[in-house]
Amino acid sequence: MNESAAEAKADATAAGGRSAPAAAGLNDTRHVGMGGVAGRGWWRLRRMARTSTFRLAAVYLVVFALSVAAVLSYTYWQAQRLLQAQVEQTIAADVRGIAEQYAINGLSGVIAVIRARMKKGVPGGLYLLTTPEGKPLAGNLSRLPPEVKGIERSGWVQFEITDTTSPRLRKRHVLGYYIRLEDGFHLIIGRDIEHLFQFRRVIRNILLWTLGLTALLGIGGGLLLSRNFLRRIDGITATVRTIRGGRLGQRVPVEGSGDELDRLAESLNDMLEQIERLMQGMREVSSNIAHDLKTPLTRLKAQAENALRAGDETQRQEALASTIAQADELLKTFNSLLLIARAEAGQARAGFSEVDVAEVAREIAELYEPIVEDEGGRFTLDAPQQARLMGDRQLIAQALVNLLDNALKYGRSKERPLEITVSVRQTPDEHVELVVADNGPGVPEDMREKVKERFVRLDKARTAPGSGLGLSLVASIARLHNGTLVLEDNHPGLRAVLRLPAGRRNAEEGNKGRADFPDKMERA
């Protein structure tokens, strides 16, 4: 017993180092793996077959196949009619000629004509003249076909004959005209129409092959298109899942073909950029509020405590007045944040109407020109009679006010008097540019994009009052109007260009926005 077990173990080791159960298990695993691959392949095919691209390709395939079948069927029908009409005309002419001989010479004339035709070798000509009992008298047919039994005097008849010249004794089709002569004699004049049936078979084979190849190529093309469509959809889905996992910097791949999927990807990427910008703005706002508002709130608390401890009524009044002023600055900052948030969300588009930017510039210039001149500076306005666009008049005025406030705060220079220029112009590409320029120290080139973010202020500007939200609000208003804010060097000074489209697109997009933006906003 033990020796047999040892021998079996040795045989198994020599066969491959595995026992029979292990080998069987390996084979089972392999079969399961192959089945899994096949199952995944079948699942992919079913998935591709359920796509709208494959279904659309299948619809076009069916329409194309029906069109091909209809064209070939009509072609066959017309050609068959033409060929059969030619055969019938040939037989009819032959019948008339033999009938004339029968009228003149009787049966002998018919026999003579048939023999002459056979001797001449008429292509495809078939003749038979028999006695009333069916005994052949002349012709190249061996017997009367059974199809003539139902014909009383004359008529067309179609029957088959055996081709004795073919080694396989093929059946051939014949179209003939049967006539029952006087005294019961039978006459058949016909033509071999096998070529008509061959033509039918050729057309049928062409139709079947055409439909088969069309179906094969159509299904293959549909699966290929569906595979490409699914690949791109899977790419979009994978990007969405990655973004849902928290990686907001991911973007949908764009292949550059310009098709509808590329346009969808570009729209999604624009939306993702907007979402990322809003999320980044929220993070920056949270961080900046914690840093930039901590000091004013601490100061506000200290002043309130001083007011409580002050024994002198005058000191108490001064502390309360300072507390109210600090509270006003905080409210001003929060109002600016609220206005920026609503502008970023697009809520103000619902109130878009036609705005004359030149008129807005003239009205605000009347307010700021005396302020600049009182400080010994010079204010210049260059605006056309009118420059119209679709937008929010109050927000455009707010943007101009913020730009002028920045020019007043940071445009001063010890070397030269303050100069502020406001200009409005319409560009050839249907845009309106609102420009505010000063001759101050300007903004370094590497900081011109940075200063448009919330709570960002240059080091040299931190001593001046403000929250760092002015240019951020202007940039948000520009984006709301599908425009841009560009900061340029004025040589010397800063040149702020608010570029807004003058078309009606803003109004059309504004109708899609929400109407809950307030009509009146406090000035930031």
C-alpha positions as CSV (number, residue, x, y, z in Angstrom):
1,M,0.0,0.0,0.0
2,N,2.7,2.5,0.9
3,E,4.9,1.5,-2.0
4,S,2.0,2.1,-4.4
5,A,1.4,5.5,-2.9
6,A,5.1,6.4,-3.2
7,E,5.1,5.3,-6.8
8,A,2.1,7.4,-7.6
9,K,3.7,10.4,-5.9
10,A,6.9,9.8,-7.9
11,D,4.9,9.5,-11.2
12,A,3.1,12.7,-10.4
13,T,6.4,14.5,-9.6
14,A,8.0,13.3,-12.8
15,A,4.9,14.3,-14.8
16,G,5.3,17.9,-13.8
17,G,5.8,18.3,-10.1
18,R,2.0,18.5,-9.4
19,S,-0.4,15.9,-8.3
20,A,-3.5,15.1,-10.4
21,P,-5.9,17.3,-8.3
22,A,-3.5,20.3,-8.6
23,A,-3.2,19.9,-12.4
24,A,-6.9,19.6,-12.6
25,G,-7.3,22.7,-10.5
26,L,-4.9,24.6,-12.8
27,N,-6.8,23.6,-15.9
28,D,-10.1,24.7,-14.2
29,T,-8.5,28.1,-13.4
30,R,-7.4,28.5,-17.0
31,H,-10.9,27.7,-18.3
32,V,-12.5,30.1,-15.9
33,G,-10.0,32.8,-17.0
34,M,-10.8,32.3,-20.6
35,G,-14.5,32.4,-19.9
36,G,-14.0,35.6,-17.9
37,V,-12.2,37.2,-20.9
38,A,-15.0,36.0,-23.2
39,G,-17.6,37.4,-20.8
40,R,-15.8,40.8,-20.6
41,G,-15.6,40.9,-24.4
42,W,-19.3,40.1,-24.8
43,W,-20.1,42.7,-22.2
44,R,-18.1,45.3,-24.1
45,L,-19.9,44.4,-27.3
46,R,-23.3,44.7,-25.6
47,R,-22.3,48.0,-24.1
48,M,-21.2,49.4,-27.5
49,A,-24.4,48.1,-29.1
50,R,-26.5,50.1,-26.6
51,T,-24.8,53.4,-27.5
52,S,-26.7,56.0,-29.5
53,T,-23.9,56.0,-32.1
54,F,-24.4,52.3,-32.8
55,R,-28.1,52.7,-33.0
56,L,-27.8,55.6,-35.4
57,A,-25.4,53.6,-37.5
58,A,-27.9,50.7,-37.4
59,V,-30.7,53.0,-38.6
60,Y,-28.5,54.3,-41.4
61,L,-27.6,50.7,-42.3
62,V,-31.2,49.6,-42.5
63,V,-32.1,52.6,-44.6
64,F,-29.1,52.1,-46.9
65,A,-29.8,48.4,-47.3
66,L,-33.5,49.0,-48.1
67,S,-32.4,51.7,-50.7
68,V,-29.9,49.3,-52.3
69,A,-32.6,46.5,-52.4
70,A,-35.1,48.8,-53.9
71,V,-32.7,50.1,-56.6
72,L,-31.6,46.6,-57.5
73,S,-35.1,45.2,-57.5
74,Y,-36.3,48.0,-59.8
75,T,-33.3,47.5,-62.1
76,Y,-34.0,43.8,-62.3
77,W,-37.7,44.3,-62.9
78,Q,-37.2,46.8,-65.7
79,A,-34.4,44.7,-67.3
80,Q,-36.5,41.5,-67.0
81,R,-39.5,43.2,-68.7
82,L,-37.3,44.5,-71.5
83,L,-35.7,41.1,-72.2
84,Q,-38.9,39.2,-72.0
85,A,-40.6,41.7,-74.3
86,Q,-37.9,41.2,-76.8
87,V,-38.3,37.4,-76.6
88,E,-42.0,37.6,-77.0
89,Q,-41.7,40.0,-80.0
90,T,-39.2,37.5,-81.7
91,I,-41.6,34.6,-81.1
92,A,-44.6,36.6,-82.3
93,A,-42.7,37.5,-85.5
94,D,-41.9,33.8,-86.0
95,V,-45.5,32.8,-85.4
96,R,-46.7,35.3,-88.1
97,G,-44.2,34.0,-90.6
98,I,-45.2,30.4,-90.1
99,A,-48.9,31.3,-90.1
100,E,-48.5,32.8,-93.5
101,Q,-46.9,29.7,-94.8
102,Y,-49.7,27.5,-93.3
103,A,-52.3,29.6,-94.9
104,I,-50.6,29.2,-98.3
105,N,-49.1,25.7,-98.3
106,G,-50.8,24.0,-95.3
107,L,-48.9,21.5,-93.1
108,S,-46.2,21.0,-95.8
109,G,-45.4,24.7,-95.7
110,V,-45.2,24.6,-91.9
111,I,-42.8,21.6,-92.0
112,A,-40.7,23.2,-94.7
113,V,-40.4,26.5,-92.7
114,I,-39.5,24.7,-89.5
115,R,-36.8,22.6,-91.2
116,A,-35.4,25.7,-92.9
117,R,-35.2,27.5,-89.6
118,M,-33.5,24.5,-88.0
119,K,-31.1,24.2,-90.9
120,K,-30.3,27.9,-90.7
121,G,-29.6,27.5,-87.0
122,V,-31.8,30.2,-85.3
123,P,-30.2,30.9,-81.9
124,G,-32.3,29.6,-79.2
125,G,-35.1,28.7,-81.6
126,L,-37.3,25.7,-80.5
127,Y,-40.0,24.2,-82.7
128,L,-42.4,21.3,-82.6
129,L,-45.2,20.1,-85.0
130,T,-47.1,17.0,-83.9
131,T,-50.0,14.9,-85.0
132,P,-53.2,15.1,-82.9
133,E,-51.9,12.1,-81.0
134,G,-48.7,13.9,-80.2
135,K,-46.3,12.2,-82.6
136,P,-43.6,14.6,-83.7
137,L,-43.5,15.6,-87.4
138,A,-40.9,18.4,-87.4
139,G,-38.9,20.4,-84.9
140,N,-36.2,20.0,-82.3
141,L,-38.4,19.3,-79.3
142,S,-39.0,15.6,-78.5
143,R,-42.5,15.9,-77.1
144,L,-45.4,18.2,-76.2
145,P,-44.9,19.7,-72.8
146,P,-47.7,18.9,-70.3
147,E,-48.3,22.6,-69.7
148,V,-50.3,22.9,-73.1
149,K,-53.1,20.6,-71.9
150,G,-55.1,23.5,-70.4
151,I,-54.9,25.6,-73.6
152,E,-57.9,25.2,-76.0
153,R,-56.8,27.0,-79.2
154,S,-53.6,29.1,-78.6
155,G,-51.6,30.9,-76.0
156,W,-48.3,31.5,-74.3
157,V,-46.8,28.7,-72.4
158,Q,-43.6,28.4,-70.3
159,F,-42.0,25.0,-69.6
160,E,-38.7,23.2,-69.0
161,I,-36.7,20.9,-71.2
162,T,-33.7,18.8,-70.6
163,D,-30.4,19.9,-72.2
164,T,-29.0,16.7,-73.7
165,T,-25.9,18.5,-74.8
166,S,-24.9,19.2,-71.2
167,P,-23.0,16.4,-69.4
168,R,-25.2,17.0,-66.3
169,L,-28.5,17.1,-68.3
170,R,-29.5,20.5,-66.9
171,K,-33.0,21.8,-67.1
172,R,-33.6,24.8,-69.3
173,H,-36.5,27.2,-69.4
174,V,-38.5,27.8,-72.6
175,L,-41.1,30.4,-73.5
176,G,-43.3,29.4,-76.4
177,Y,-46.5,30.0,-78.2
178,Y,-48.8,27.1,-78.6
179,I,-51.3,26.8,-81.6
180,R,-53.8,24.0,-82.2
181,L,-54.1,23.7,-86.0
182,E,-57.0,22.3,-88.1
183,D,-57.5,18.6,-87.7
184,G,-56.0,18.7,-84.2
185,F,-52.4,19.1,-85.1
186,H,-50.2,20.9,-82.5
187,L,-47.6,23.6,-83.1
188,I,-45.2,25.1,-80.6
189,I,-42.8,28.0,-81.5
190,G,-40.5,29.0,-78.7
191,R,-37.2,30.4,-77.5
192,D,-34.7,29.4,-74.9
193,I,-35.1,31.9,-72.0
194,E,-32.5,30.3,-69.7
195,H,-30.5,33.6,-69.9
196,L,-33.4,35.4,-68.2
197,F,-33.2,33.1,-65.3
198,Q,-29.4,33.4,-65.2
199,F,-29.8,37.1,-65.1
200,R,-32.3,36.7,-62.2
201,R,-29.8,34.6,-60.3
202,V,-27.0,37.1,-60.9
203,I,-29.1,39.9,-59.6
204,R,-30.2,37.9,-56.6
205,N,-26.6,37.0,-55.8
206,I,-25.6,40.6,-56.2
207,L,-28.4,41.7,-53.9
208,L,-27.5,39.1,-51.2
209,W,-23.8,39.8,-51.4
210,T,-24.4,43.6,-51.3
211,L,-26.7,43.3,-48.3
212,G,-24.3,41.0,-46.6
213,L,-21.3,43.2,-47.1
214,T,-23.3,46.3,-46.2
215,A,-24.5,44.7,-43.0
216,L,-21.0,43.5,-42.1
217,L,-19.3,46.8,-42.9
218,G,-22.2,48.7,-41.3
219,I,-22.1,46.7,-38.0
220,G,-18.3,46.8,-38.0
221,G,-18.3,50.6,-38.6
222,G,-21.0,51.1,-36.0
223,L,-19.0,49.1,-33.4
224,L,-15.9,51.0,-34.3
225,L,-17.6,54.4,-34.0
226,S,-19.3,53.2,-30.7
227,R,-15.9,52.1,-29.4
228,N,-14.4,55.5,-30.1
229,F,-17.5,57.3,-28.7
230,L,-17.3,55.1,-25.5
231,R,-13.6,55.7,-25.2
232,R,-14.1,59.4,-25.1
233,I,-17.2,59.2,-22.9
234,D,-15.2,57.0,-20.5
235,G,-12.5,59.7,-20.5
236,I,-15.0,62.3,-19.5
237,T,-16.5,60.0,-16.9
238,A,-13.0,59.2,-15.4
239,T,-12.3,63.0,-15.2
240,V,-15.6,63.6,-13.5
241,R,-14.9,60.9,-11.0
242,T,-11.4,62.3,-10.3
243,I,-12.8,65.8,-9.8
244,R,-15.5,64.4,-7.6
245,G,-12.7,62.9,-5.5
246,G,-11.4,66.4,-4.8
247,R,-8.8,67.0,-7.6
248,L,-10.4,70.1,-9.1
249,G,-7.4,70.7,-11.4
250,Q,-8.3,67.8,-13.7
251,R,-9.7,68.7,-17.1
252,V,-11.7,66.7,-19.7
253,P,-9.4,65.6,-22.6
254,V,-9.9,67.5,-25.9
255,E,-8.7,65.7,-29.0
256,G,-8.8,68.8,-31.3
257,S,-11.2,67.3,-33.9
258,G,-13.8,70.1,-33.3
259,D,-16.7,67.6,-33.1
260,E,-19.6,67.7,-30.7
261,L,-17.7,65.8,-28.0
262,D,-14.8,68.3,-28.2
263,R,-17.3,71.1,-27.9
264,L,-18.9,69.4,-24.9
265,A,-15.4,68.9,-23.4
266,E,-14.5,72.5,-23.9
267,S,-17.8,73.6,-22.3
268,L,-17.2,71.3,-19.4
269,N,-13.6,72.6,-19.0
270,D,-14.9,76.1,-18.9
271,M,-17.4,75.1,-16.2
272,L,-14.7,73.3,-14.3
273,E,-12.4,76.4,-14.5
274,Q,-15.2,78.5,-13.2
275,I,-15.9,76.1,-10.3
276,E,-12.2,75.9,-9.5
277,R,-12.0,79.6,-9.5
278,L,-15.0,80.0,-7.2
279,M,-13.7,77.3,-4.9
280,Q,-10.3,78.9,-4.8
281,G,-12.0,82.2,-4.1
282,M,-13.9,80.7,-1.3
283,R,-10.8,79.3,0.2
284,E,-9.0,82.6,-0.2
285,V,-11.9,84.6,1.3
286,S,-12.0,82.3,4.3
287,S,-8.2,82.6,4.8
288,N,-8.1,86.3,4.1
289,I,-11.0,87.1,6.3
290,A,-9.3,85.3,9.2
291,H,-6.1,87.3,8.6
292,D,-7.3,90.8,7.4
293,L,-10.4,91.1,9.6
294,K,-8.9,89.9,12.8
295,T,-7.1,93.2,13.4
296,P,-10.1,95.5,12.8
297,L,-12.3,93.3,14.9
298,T,-9.8,93.3,17.7
299,R,-9.5,97.1,17.5
300,L,-13.3,97.4,17.5
301,K,-13.5,95.3,20.7
302,A,-10.7,97.3,22.3
303,Q,-12.5,100.6,21.5
304,A,-15.8,99.3,22.9
305,E,-14.0,98.3,26.1
306,N,-12.4,101.7,26.3
307,A,-15.8,103.3,25.9
308,L,-17.1,101.3,28.8
309,R,-14.2,102.1,31.1
310,A,-14.0,105.8,30.1
311,G,-15.1,108.1,32.9
312,D,-15.2,111.2,30.7
313,E,-18.3,111.6,28.5
314,T,-16.2,113.2,25.8
315,Q,-13.8,110.2,25.7
316,R,-16.8,107.9,25.6
317,Q,-18.3,109.7,22.7
318,E,-15.1,109.6,20.8
319,A,-14.6,105.9,21.4
320,L,-18.2,105.2,20.3
321,A,-17.7,107.3,17.1
322,S,-14.5,105.4,16.3
323,T,-16.3,102.1,16.9
324,I,-19.1,103.1,14.5
325,A,-16.5,104.1,11.9
326,Q,-14.7,100.8,12.3
327,A,-18.1,99.0,12.0
328,D,-18.8,100.9,8.8
329,E,-15.5,99.8,7.3
330,L,-16.3,96.2,8.2
331,L,-19.8,96.5,6.6
332,K,-18.3,98.0,3.6
333,T,-15.9,95.1,3.2
334,F,-18.7,92.5,3.6
335,N,-20.9,94.4,1.2
336,S,-18.0,94.2,-1.4
337,L,-17.7,90.5,-0.8
338,L,-21.4,90.0,-1.2
339,L,-21.4,92.0,-4.4
340,I,-18.4,90.0,-5.8
341,A,-20.1,86.7,-4.9
342,R,-23.3,87.6,-6.7
343,A,-21.4,88.9,-9.7
344,E,-19.4,85.7,-9.9
345,A,-22.6,83.6,-9.6
346,G,-24.2,85.5,-12.6
347,Q,-27.3,86.6,-10.7
348,A,-27.1,90.2,-12.1
349,R,-27.5,89.0,-15.7
350,A,-31.3,88.9,-15.2
351,G,-31.3,92.7,-15.1
352,F,-29.3,93.4,-18.2
353,S,-30.5,96.2,-20.4
354,E,-29.0,98.7,-22.9
355,V,-26.4,100.9,-21.2
356,D,-24.7,104.0,-22.6
357,V,-21.2,103.7,-21.1
358,A,-20.2,107.2,-22.4
359,E,-23.1,108.7,-20.4
360,V,-22.1,106.8,-17.3
361,A,-18.6,108.0,-17.6
362,R,-19.7,111.6,-18.0
363,E,-22.0,111.4,-14.9
364,I,-19.2,110.0,-12.7
365,A,-16.6,112.4,-14.1
366,E,-18.7,115.3,-12.8
367,L,-18.3,113.8,-9.3
368,Y,-14.6,113.1,-9.4
369,E,-13.3,116.0,-11.5
370,P,-13.7,118.5,-8.6
371,I,-12.0,116.1,-6.1
372,V,-9.0,115.7,-8.4
373,E,-8.7,119.4,-9.0
374,D,-9.0,120.2,-5.3
375,E,-5.9,118.1,-4.8
376,G,-4.1,120.1,-7.4
377,G,-4.4,117.4,-10.1
378,R,-5.9,117.3,-13.6
379,F,-8.9,115.2,-14.7
380,T,-9.5,114.5,-18.4
381,L,-12.5,112.8,-19.9
382,D,-12.5,111.5,-23.5
383,A,-15.8,109.9,-24.4
384,P,-17.8,109.8,-27.6
385,Q,-21.4,110.9,-27.9
386,Q,-22.6,107.4,-27.0
387,A,-21.2,103.9,-26.6
388,R,-23.9,101.4,-26.0
389,L,-23.9,97.8,-24.8
390,M,-26.1,95.3,-23.0
391,G,-25.3,95.1,-19.3
392,D,-26.0,96.3,-15.8
393,R,-25.7,100.1,-15.6
394,Q,-25.2,100.1,-11.8
395,L,-22.4,97.5,-11.9
396,I,-20.6,99.3,-14.7
397,A,-20.8,102.5,-12.8
398,Q,-19.5,100.7,-9.7
399,A,-16.5,99.3,-11.7
400,L,-15.6,102.8,-12.9
401,V,-15.9,104.2,-9.4
402,N,-13.6,101.5,-8.0
403,L,-11.0,102.2,-10.8
404,L,-11.2,106.0,-10.0
405,D,-10.8,105.3,-6.3
406,N,-7.7,103.3,-6.9
407,A,-6.3,106.0,-9.1
408,L,-6.9,108.6,-6.4
409,K,-5.4,106.4,-3.6
410,Y,-2.4,105.0,-5.4
411,G,-1.8,107.3,-8.4
412,R,-0.1,110.1,-6.4
413,S,3.5,110.8,-6.9
414,K,5.9,113.2,-5.2
415,E,7.7,114.0,-8.5
416,R,4.6,115.3,-10.4
417,P,1.0,116.4,-9.9
418,L,-1.8,113.8,-10.2
419,E,-3.3,113.2,-13.6
420,I,-6.3,111.0,-14.2
421,T,-7.7,110.3,-17.6
422,V,-11.0,108.5,-18.3
423,S,-11.7,107.5,-21.9
424,V,-14.4,105.5,-23.6
425,R,-14.1,104.1,-27.1
426,Q,-15.8,101.6,-29.4
427,T,-13.5,99.1,-31.1
428,P,-13.9,97.7,-34.6
429,D,-14.5,94.2,-33.2
430,E,-17.7,95.4,-31.4
431,H,-16.4,96.0,-28.0
432,V,-16.5,99.0,-25.7
433,E,-13.4,99.9,-23.8
434,L,-13.6,101.9,-20.5
435,V,-10.1,103.1,-19.6
436,V,-8.8,104.8,-16.4
437,A,-5.2,105.9,-16.5
438,D,-3.0,107.7,-13.9
439,N,0.6,108.9,-13.7
440,G,1.5,107.3,-10.4
441,P,4.0,104.6,-9.5
442,G,1.9,101.9,-11.2
443,V,1.9,98.2,-10.5
444,P,4.8,95.8,-11.3
445,E,4.2,93.6,-14.3
446,D,4.5,90.4,-12.2
447,M,1.8,91.6,-9.8
448,R,-0.9,92.8,-12.3
449,E,-2.8,89.6,-12.3
450,K,-2.3,89.0,-8.6
451,V,-3.8,92.3,-7.5
452,K,-7.1,91.4,-9.2
453,E,-7.6,88.7,-6.5
454,R,-9.5,89.3,-3.3
455,F,-7.7,90.9,-0.4
456,V,-4.5,91.3,-2.3
457,R,-2.6,94.6,-1.7
458,L,0.9,95.7,-2.5
459,D,3.2,96.3,0.4
460,K,3.4,100.0,-0.3
461,A,-0.4,100.3,-0.4
462,R,-1.1,98.7,3.0
463,T,-0.8,102.1,4.8
464,A,-3.7,103.5,2.7
465,P,-7.3,102.7,3.8
466,G,-8.9,99.9,1.9
467,S,-9.7,96.2,1.9
468,G,-8.0,95.0,-1.3
469,L,-11.4,94.2,-3.0
470,G,-11.7,97.0,-5.5
471,L,-10.0,95.5,-8.5
472,S,-11.4,92.0,-7.6
473,L,-14.9,93.5,-7.8
474,V,-14.1,95.1,-11.2
475,A,-12.7,91.8,-12.5
476,S,-15.9,90.0,-11.4
477,I,-18.1,92.6,-13.1
478,A,-16.0,92.2,-16.3
479,R,-16.5,88.4,-16.2
480,L,-20.2,88.9,-15.6
481,H,-20.4,90.9,-18.8
482,N,-18.2,88.4,-20.7
483,G,-15.4,91.0,-20.7
484,T,-12.0,91.4,-19.3
485,L,-10.0,93.7,-17.1
486,V,-6.4,94.3,-18.3
487,L,-3.8,96.3,-16.3
488,E,-1.1,97.9,-18.4
489,D,1.8,100.3,-18.0
490,N,0.9,103.9,-18.7
491,H,4.5,105.2,-18.8
492,P,4.4,106.3,-16.1
493,G,1.5,105.0,-14.0
494,L,-1.2,102.4,-14.4
495,R,-3.7,102.0,-17.2
496,A,-6.8,99.9,-16.4
497,V,-8.8,98.8,-19.4
498,L,-12.3,97.4,-18.8
499,R,-13.2,95.7,-22.2
500,L,-16.8,94.7,-22.6
501,P,-18.6,93.2,-25.6
502,A,-21.2,95.5,-27.2
503,G,-23.3,92.7,-28.8
504,R,-26.6,91.3,-27.6
505,R,-25.1,88.1,-26.4
506,N,-25.0,89.4,-22.8
507,A,-28.7,90.1,-22.9
508,E,-29.5,86.6,-24.2
509,E,-27.4,85.0,-21.5
510,G,-28.8,87.3,-18.9
511,N,-32.3,86.0,-19.6
512,K,-31.1,82.6,-18.3
513,G,-29.9,84.0,-15.0
514,R,-31.8,84.4,-11.8
515,A,-33.7,87.6,-11.0
516,D,-32.9,87.7,-7.3
517,F,-30.0,90.3,-7.7
518,P,-31.0,93.4,-5.8
519,D,-31.8,96.5,-7.7
520,K,-29.8,98.6,-5.4
521,M,-26.4,97.7,-3.9
522,E,-24.5,99.6,-1.4
523,R,-21.3,101.1,-2.9
524,A,-18.3,98.8,-2.0
